[in-house]
Amino acid sequence: MNVAEVQPASHSNNAPASREGATPAPPCTIVIFGARGDLTKRLLMPSIYNLVHAGLLDKRTSILGVDHNDLSSDDWRRMLSDTLGELAADPHAEFRADKVDPATWKWVTDRLEYLTADFDSDETYRKLNEKIQGNAVFYLAVSARFFGPVIERLGHAGLLEEKGAAGTAGSQGAVFRRVIIEKPFGSDLASACELNKRILAVADESQYYRIDHFLGKDAVQSLLAMRFANRFFEAAWRAESVDHVQISAVETIGVGSRGNFYETTGALRDMVPNHLFQLLSMTGIEAPTSLSAQAVRDAKTAFVKAAEAVKVEDIVRGQYAAGKIDGVAVKGYREEDKVASDSTTETYIALKLAIDTPRWKGVPFYLRTGKRLGGRFTEIAIHFKPEPYGLFAAASGHKAAGQGGAAQGRTPNAAAGQGCAPLRTGGQQVDPASNVLTIQIDPKHGAAATFNVKVPGPLSRIGEVESSFDFADFFGEQSNVGYESLIYECLLGDATLFQRADTIEASWAAVQPVIDLAAKGAQPESYAAGSAGPTGADTLLSRDGRAWTPIDKQAQ
């Protein structure tokens, strides 16, 4: 579907004025290496559209696409227009818009230019030097093997030289040059260290913006505010009150046409040291000394460095076999295109992590991510300890958990005796369920909390209730793709939402034992597509008297 076919919104011929209190980004040339790729078409350009629609880009902004495919600028514009129209019509797409405003999209396409070029050719960078005079952001939406070479050639061509007061855009006459680097940043600890060394020999750390689009999600950015702007949360956000934390990012989709990529990557490299560790650090960091980029990133790095290397017995690797998704038969991973018939690549990973800080001493963090599962959601679930008094359990003749009864860390819908939602036997109530606070990141964007109340009536019974909110319901705004705030913050020179070299290296160090285990040829446990994952993942928690949040429940 072409953008022209999408019902237009009611707007003037110019991009809307910026939102109240928002500072428009300075003028800049955004250079996208990998201009023809899916990342550019499905995520970056819709995000740029949203920024323009919000009035957050300067009218002097230009967008230069660079790729090896032989296209004209008009070809590129048509390709991007077609994709945007398709995304707007797809209710499952990350880009959420009832309609595309033609005036806003024309604002974008008027500023698009395409350069057919070889990333390894000096001529490419000579042409870029001719086209770029002022501020520039180079977005590397390319395979990781190009990160080092492209940055080195940008440096050799003088394209990363900043002019003015430390390259600060707000300074008179200053010019900035920045590089946004996509994941994966390295494939293990050694390669991440080597890549950091390589690029830091070319430009300063302050010029690099290692991106993780999970940090662009509204619910993730809200974590700091929820924790440190609400005393009742912060007071309980520690080992004295928290039994354990679950961080989940599960999908129903398989690897599709990305078998070649996934064979060398797997679930761990694809998701854990980047996406899940970002959620982990935002959940567990100490209060930063300020909200400056340095203070927040210092706090995140300190937290990640406190993560103990995962133990072999706390690792579960799985691989999906044939099964059914929504009643439709799907093939197993080893039958996917460009996947080895005897592949040992994991499509599911579950880990138990320990954090060596006073706040989290003794609190396990369970992480899981996988493909072809029975539901799709990304969330952080804080499971609190049972109430310590046992008053209502005593009234029903049952002992509360923590008082000689069931194990701690109960999960709704788990089996009786493993920690469960309130059960009623002969009109009486088994010990109250533990409270759970869930931060919903995708596809829901909000939070939900469970707590116990007295059931109305003459009997002394406790029932579990849930209170929840959705960002769109309260603030009347569509949740974004996740890249909008990241691109915008990079243009402003705010690195708060981006990863630093030492944080990335600490993340790889924590999960290196998983990589070492896979390198020894360890076989992943098979699980049926459409299931909750390998049984070993359930055992990882059940041996501690806990259970995962059911995938089919959260996916509803």
Secondary structure as GFF3:
##gff-version 3
##sequence-region A 1 556
A	DSSP	three_ten_helix	3	5	.	.	.	ID=ss1
A	DSSP	beta_strand	29	33	.	.	.	ID=ss2
A	DSSP	alpha_helix	38	39	.	.	.	ID=ss3
A	DSSP	pi_helix	40	44	.	.	.	ID=ss4
A	DSSP	alpha_helix	45	53	.	.	.	ID=ss5
A	DSSP	beta_strand	62	67	.	.	.	ID=ss6
A	DSSP	alpha_helix	73	89	.	.	.	ID=ss7
A	DSSP	alpha_helix	102	109	.	.	.	ID=ss8
A	DSSP	beta_strand	112	116	.	.	.	ID=ss9
A	DSSP	alpha_helix	122	131	.	.	.	ID=ss10
A	DSSP	beta_strand	136	140	.	.	.	ID=ss11
A	DSSP	three_ten_helix	144	146	.	.	.	ID=ss12
A	DSSP	alpha_helix	147	156	.	.	.	ID=ss13
A	DSSP	beta_strand	177	181	.	.	.	ID=ss14
A	DSSP	alpha_helix	189	200	.	.	.	ID=ss15
A	DSSP	three_ten_helix	205	207	.	.	.	ID=ss16
A	DSSP	beta_strand	208	210	.	.	.	ID=ss17
A	DSSP	three_ten_helix	213	216	.	.	.	ID=ss18
A	DSSP	alpha_helix	218	228	.	.	.	ID=ss19
A	DSSP	alpha_helix	231	236	.	.	.	ID=ss20
A	DSSP	beta_strand	242	250	.	.	.	ID=ss21
A	DSSP	alpha_helix	259	263	.	.	.	ID=ss22
A	DSSP	alpha_helix	266	271	.	.	.	ID=ss23
A	DSSP	pi_helix	272	276	.	.	.	ID=ss24
A	DSSP	alpha_helix	277	284	.	.	.	ID=ss25
A	DSSP	alpha_helix	293	305	.	.	.	ID=ss26
A	DSSP	three_ten_helix	312	314	.	.	.	ID=ss27
A	DSSP	beta_strand	315	321	.	.	.	ID=ss28
A	DSSP	beta_strand	323	325	.	.	.	ID=ss29
A	DSSP	beta_strand	328	330	.	.	.	ID=ss30
A	DSSP	three_ten_helix	333	335	.	.	.	ID=ss31
A	DSSP	beta_strand	348	353	.	.	.	ID=ss32
A	DSSP	beta_strand	365	370	.	.	.	ID=ss33
A	DSSP	beta_strand	377	384	.	.	.	ID=ss34
A	DSSP	alpha_helix	391	395	.	.	.	ID=ss35
A	DSSP	beta_strand	424	425	.	.	.	ID=ss36
A	DSSP	beta_strand	428	429	.	.	.	ID=ss37
A	DSSP	beta_strand	436	442	.	.	.	ID=ss38
A	DSSP	beta_strand	446	454	.	.	.	ID=ss39
A	DSSP	beta_strand	462	470	.	.	.	ID=ss40
A	DSSP	alpha_helix	471	475	.	.	.	ID=ss41
A	DSSP	alpha_helix	484	492	.	.	.	ID=ss42
A	DSSP	alpha_helix	501	519	.	.	.	ID=ss43
A	DSSP	beta_strand	525	528	.	.	.	ID=ss44
A	DSSP	alpha_helix	535	542	.	.	.	ID=ss45
A	DSSP	alpha_helix	551	554	.	.	.	ID=ss46
###
